[in-house]
Amino acid sequence: MYKIGQLVKAFDISRSTLLYYDKIGLLQPAARSDSNYRLYRQRDVDRLATISTYREAGLPLQAIAEILDSSASSATEVLEKRLGSLNSEISRLRKQQQLIVNLLGKSSLLRSVKVVNKSQWVNMLRAAGLDERAMRQWHIAFERDLPEAHRDFLESLGISAEEIDRIIAWSRAG
């Protein structure tokens, strides 16, 4: 059996977090000692490990409870929803990043920011030996195999929505 202090150290969480998990029914102790200490079994430790993993993935406690108390298909559904949310947030943040770099108007910032723009990407492809035809083939394969990722990638380069639509259209036309 494990006490709260042991779990706090093992999972690097606060005592109040464990007490809160108990209060909301997410992780309740298996028993109480004669001194009224909460005691946890190995299966509770395993459940806490799962809770910690889902928290690291950014899932809210309510979603974690839903996953733990239901089927595997529920976990897939919740995780896919979270992944979609993350993709949207990343896309939104990239647009903000590009906008700030543009507002600052300092191309020197591009070296310190984790951003690649269209001209830098094209230059890298050319340096790698790709000509216009090979770059088009690259776009065609990207659009065919991973259409959503293709659009997201183009957006990350700071390309306008109109140009992205044109690139995708000629990529599909192949």
C-alpha positions as YAML, in Angstrom:
chain: A
units: angstrom
residues:
- id: 1
  name: MET
  ca: [0.00, 0.00, 0.00]
- id: 2
  name: TYR
  ca: [1.13, 3.52, -0.78]
- id: 3
  name: LYS
  ca: [0.56, 6.75, 1.12]
- id: 4
  name: ILE
  ca: [-0.06, 10.18, -0.36]
- id: 5
  name: GLY
  ca: [3.54, 11.27, 0.26]
- id: 6
  name: GLN
  ca: [4.86, 8.40, -1.83]
- id: 7
  name: LEU
  ca: [2.55, 9.21, -4.74]
- id: 8
  name: VAL
  ca: [3.38, 12.91, -4.51]
- id: 9
  name: LYS
  ca: [7.07, 12.11, -4.89]
- id: 10
  name: ALA
  ca: [6.62, 9.44, -7.55]
- id: 11
  name: PHE
  ca: [4.41, 11.60, -9.79]
- id: 12
  name: ASP
  ca: [5.71, 15.06, -8.89]
- id: 13
  name: ILE
  ca: [2.26, 16.34, -8.04]
- id: 14
  name: SER
  ca: [0.95, 18.19, -5.01]
- id: 15
  name: ARG
  ca: [-0.84, 16.67, -2.07]
- id: 16
  name: SER
  ca: [-3.78, 18.97, -2.78]
- id: 17
  name: THR
  ca: [-4.02, 17.52, -6.30]
- id: 18
  name: LEU
  ca: [-4.43, 14.01, -4.91]
- id: 19
  name: LEU
  ca: [-6.98, 15.24, -2.38]
- id: 20
  name: TYR
  ca: [-8.88, 16.94, -5.18]
- id: 21
  name: TYR
  ca: [-8.82, 13.78, -7.31]
- id: 22
  name: ASP
  ca: [-10.29, 11.96, -4.30]
- id: 23
  name: LYS
  ca: [-12.95, 14.65, -3.81]
- id: 24
  name: ILE
  ca: [-14.14, 14.45, -7.43]
- id: 25
  name: GLY
  ca: [-13.96, 10.65, -7.51]
- id: 26
  name: LEU
  ca: [-11.18, 10.43, -10.08]
- id: 27
  name: LEU
  ca: [-8.76, 8.59, -7.79]
- id: 28
  name: GLN
  ca: [-10.03, 7.38, -4.47]
- id: 29
  name: PRO
  ca: [-7.86, 5.57, -1.97]
- id: 30
  name: ALA
  ca: [-8.37, 1.85, -1.62]
- id: 31
  name: ALA
  ca: [-8.39, 2.07, 2.16]
- id: 32
  name: ARG
  ca: [-7.56, 4.12, 5.24]
- id: 33
  name: SER
  ca: [-4.96, 3.30, 7.85]
- id: 34
  name: ASP
  ca: [-5.71, 3.16, 11.58]
- id: 35
  name: SER
  ca: [-4.41, 6.73, 11.69]
- id: 36
  name: ASN
  ca: [-6.85, 7.66, 8.90]
- id: 37
  name: TYR
  ca: [-4.15, 8.05, 6.24]
- id: 38
  name: ARG
  ca: [-5.26, 7.43, 2.68]
- id: 39
  name: LEU
  ca: [-3.80, 4.20, 1.31]
- id: 40
  name: TYR
  ca: [-3.48, 3.32, -2.36]
- id: 41
  name: ARG
  ca: [-2.97, -0.05, -4.04]
- id: 42
  name: GLN
  ca: [-0.89, -0.76, -7.13]
- id: 43
  name: ARG
  ca: [-3.98, -0.48, -9.37]
- id: 44
  name: ASP
  ca: [-4.51, 3.03, -7.95]
- id: 45
  name: VAL
  ca: [-0.91, 3.89, -8.77]
- id: 46
  name: ASP
  ca: [-1.47, 2.58, -12.31]
- id: 47
  name: ARG
  ca: [-4.63, 4.67, -12.60]
- id: 48
  name: LEU
  ca: [-2.72, 7.74, -11.41]
- id: 49
  name: ALA
  ca: [-0.07, 7.05, -14.06]
- id: 50
  name: THR
  ca: [-2.82, 7.00, -16.69]
- id: 51
  name: ILE
  ca: [-4.35, 10.20, -15.29]
- id: 52
  name: SER
  ca: [-0.93, 11.88, -15.40]
- id: 53
  name: THR
  ca: [-0.40, 10.85, -19.00]
- id: 54
  name: TYR
  ca: [-3.77, 12.24, -20.05]
- id: 55
  name: ARG
  ca: [-3.09, 15.47, -18.12]
- id: 56
  name: GLU
  ca: [0.21, 15.84, -19.99]
- id: 57
  name: ALA
  ca: [-1.81, 15.50, -23.21]
- id: 58
  name: GLY
  ca: [-3.85, 18.48, -22.02]
- id: 59
  name: LEU
  ca: [-7.10, 16.66, -21.34]
- id: 60
  name: PRO
  ca: [-9.43, 18.17, -18.76]
- id: 61
  name: LEU
  ca: [-10.23, 16.08, -15.69]
- id: 62
  name: GLN
  ca: [-13.82, 15.52, -16.80]
- id: 63
  name: ALA
  ca: [-12.64, 13.99, -20.09]
- id: 64
  name: ILE
  ca: [-10.13, 11.82, -18.22]
- id: 65
  name: ALA
  ca: [-12.88, 10.55, -15.93]
- id: 66
  name: GLU
  ca: [-15.01, 9.78, -18.99]
- id: 67
  name: ILE
  ca: [-12.18, 7.80, -20.57]
- id: 68
  name: LEU
  ca: [-11.33, 5.85, -17.42]
- id: 69
  name: ASP
  ca: [-14.95, 4.99, -16.72]
- id: 70
  name: SER
  ca: [-15.93, 3.94, -20.24]
- id: 71
  name: SER
  ca: [-14.83, 2.01, -23.30]
- id: 72
  name: ALA
  ca: [-11.74, 2.26, -25.46]
- id: 73
  name: SER
  ca: [-13.79, 3.87, -28.25]
- id: 74
  name: SER
  ca: [-14.55, 6.74, -25.87]
- id: 75
  name: ALA
  ca: [-10.83, 7.24, -25.32]
- id: 76
  name: THR
  ca: [-10.24, 7.34, -29.06]
- id: 77
  name: GLU
  ca: [-13.04, 9.86, -29.53]
- id: 78
  name: VAL
  ca: [-11.81, 12.14, -26.74]
- id: 79
  name: LEU
  ca: [-8.19, 11.95, -27.90]
- id: 80
  name: GLU
  ca: [-9.12, 12.64, -31.53]
- id: 81
  name: LYS
  ca: [-11.13, 15.66, -30.40]
- id: 82
  name: ARG
  ca: [-8.14, 16.92, -28.38]
- id: 83
  name: LEU
  ca: [-5.82, 16.37, -31.34]
- id: 84
  name: GLY
  ca: [-8.12, 18.41, -33.56]
- id: 85
  name: SER
  ca: [-8.20, 21.15, -30.96]
- id: 86
  name: LEU
  ca: [-4.39, 21.16, -30.74]
- id: 87
  name: ASN
  ca: [-4.07, 21.32, -34.53]
- id: 88
  name: SER
  ca: [-6.38, 24.34, -34.63]
- id: 89
  name: GLU
  ca: [-4.51, 26.04, -31.81]
- id: 90
  name: ILE
  ca: [-1.12, 25.40, -33.45]
- id: 91
  name: SER
  ca: [-2.40, 26.82, -36.72]
- id: 92
  name: ARG
  ca: [-3.77, 29.90, -34.95]
- id: 93
  name: LEU
  ca: [-0.48, 30.41, -33.09]
- id: 94
  name: ARG
  ca: [1.56, 30.07, -36.31]
- id: 95
  name: LYS
  ca: [-0.57, 32.78, -37.91]
- id: 96
  name: GLN
  ca: [-0.01, 35.02, -34.90]
- id: 97
  name: GLN
  ca: [3.72, 34.32, -35.07]
- id: 98
  name: GLN
  ca: [3.88, 35.23, -38.76]
- id: 99
  name: LEU
  ca: [1.83, 38.37, -38.15]
- id: 100
  name: ILE
  ca: [4.12, 39.54, -35.34]
- id: 101
  name: VAL
  ca: [7.23, 38.96, -37.46]
- id: 102
  name: ASN
  ca: [5.58, 40.93, -40.29]
- id: 103
  name: LEU
  ca: [4.56, 43.74, -37.92]
- id: 104
  name: LEU
  ca: [8.09, 43.99, -36.60]
- id: 105
  name: GLY
  ca: [9.36, 44.02, -40.15]
- id: 106
  name: LYS
  ca: [12.72, 42.61, -39.21]
- id: 107
  name: SER
  ca: [13.90, 39.75, -41.39]
- id: 108
  name: SER
  ca: [16.70, 39.16, -38.87]
- id: 109
  name: LEU
  ca: [14.04, 37.87, -36.48]
- id: 110
  name: LEU
  ca: [13.37, 34.92, -38.77]
- id: 111
  name: ARG
  ca: [16.64, 33.40, -37.61]
- id: 112
  name: SER
  ca: [15.63, 33.52, -33.95]
- id: 113
  name: VAL
  ca: [12.01, 32.47, -34.46]
- id: 114
  name: LYS
  ca: [11.04, 28.91, -35.25]
- id: 115
  name: VAL
  ca: [9.41, 29.96, -38.50]
- id: 116
  name: VAL
  ca: [10.13, 29.17, -42.13]
- id: 117
  name: ASN
  ca: [8.53, 31.32, -44.78]
- id: 118
  name: LYS
  ca: [7.69, 30.46, -48.38]
- id: 119
  name: SER
  ca: [10.84, 31.90, -49.95]
- id: 120
  name: GLN
  ca: [13.10, 30.15, -47.42]
- id: 121
  name: TRP
  ca: [11.34, 26.84, -48.06]
- id: 122
  name: VAL
  ca: [11.57, 27.20, -51.85]
- id: 123
  name: ASN
  ca: [15.26, 28.09, -51.55]
- id: 124
  name: MET
  ca: [15.88, 24.97, -49.43]
- id: 125
  name: LEU
  ca: [14.08, 22.77, -51.97]
- id: 126
  name: ARG
  ca: [16.12, 24.30, -54.81]
- id: 127
  name: ALA
  ca: [19.33, 23.82, -52.84]
- id: 128
  name: ALA
  ca: [18.34, 20.17, -52.46]
- id: 129
  name: GLY
  ca: [18.16, 19.90, -56.25]
- id: 130
  name: LEU
  ca: [14.43, 20.17, -56.87]
- id: 131
  name: ASP
  ca: [13.30, 22.03, -59.95]
- id: 132
  name: GLU
  ca: [9.77, 23.39, -60.58]
- id: 133
  name: ARG
  ca: [8.53, 20.00, -61.85]
- id: 134
  name: ALA
  ca: [9.93, 18.12, -58.83]
- id: 135
  name: MET
  ca: [8.45, 20.69, -56.42]
- id: 136
  name: ARG
  ca: [5.06, 20.24, -58.05]
- id: 137
  name: GLN
  ca: [5.38, 16.45, -57.70]
- id: 138
  name: TRP
  ca: [6.20, 17.01, -54.03]
- id: 139
  name: HIS
  ca: [3.00, 19.05, -53.61]
- id: 140
  name: ILE
  ca: [0.95, 16.46, -55.51]
- id: 141
  name: ALA
  ca: [2.20, 13.63, -53.27]
- id: 142
  name: PHE
  ca: [1.71, 15.72, -50.10]
- id: 143
  name: GLU
  ca: [-1.87, 16.60, -51.10]
- id: 144
  name: ARG
  ca: [-2.69, 13.03, -52.13]
- id: 145
  name: ASP
  ca: [-1.30, 11.41, -48.97]
- id: 146
  name: LEU
  ca: [-1.91, 14.04, -46.27]
- id: 147
  name: PRO
  ca: [-4.28, 16.76, -47.50]
- id: 148
  name: GLU
  ca: [-4.96, 18.35, -44.10]
- id: 149
  name: ALA
  ca: [-1.27, 18.37, -43.19]
- id: 150
  name: HIS
  ca: [-0.47, 19.85, -46.61]
- id: 151
  name: ARG
  ca: [-2.81, 22.79, -46.01]
- id: 152
  name: ASP
  ca: [-1.49, 23.23, -42.47]
- id: 153
  name: PHE
  ca: [2.09, 23.23, -43.74]
- id: 154
  name: LEU
  ca: [1.32, 25.83, -46.39]
- id: 155
  name: GLU
  ca: [-0.39, 28.00, -43.78]
- id: 156
  name: SER
  ca: [2.69, 27.69, -41.56]
- id: 157
  name: LEU
  ca: [4.75, 29.25, -44.35]
- id: 158
  name: GLY
  ca: [2.62, 32.38, -44.15]
- id: 159
  name: ILE
  ca: [1.10, 31.87, -47.59]
- id: 160
  name: SER
  ca: [-2.21, 33.64, -48.25]
- id: 161
  name: ALA
  ca: [-5.43, 31.62, -48.27]
- id: 162
  name: GLU
  ca: [-5.93, 32.39, -51.98]
- id: 163
  name: GLU
  ca: [-2.50, 31.10, -52.93]
- id: 164
  name: ILE
  ca: [-2.97, 28.00, -50.77]
- id: 165
  name: ASP
  ca: [-6.23, 27.27, -52.57]
- id: 166
  name: ARG
  ca: [-4.45, 27.61, -55.95]
- id: 167
  name: ILE
  ca: [-1.60, 25.30, -54.85]
- id: 168
  name: ILE
  ca: [-4.05, 22.71, -53.57]
- id: 169
  name: ALA
  ca: [-6.17, 22.92, -56.73]
- id: 170
  name: TRP
  ca: [-3.21, 22.30, -59.07]
- id: 171
  name: SER
  ca: [-1.88, 19.62, -56.71]
- id: 172
  name: ARG
  ca: [-5.20, 17.75, -56.96]
- id: 173
  name: ALA
  ca: [-5.31, 18.21, -60.71]
- id: 174
  name: GLY
  ca: [-1.91, 16.54, -60.75]
...
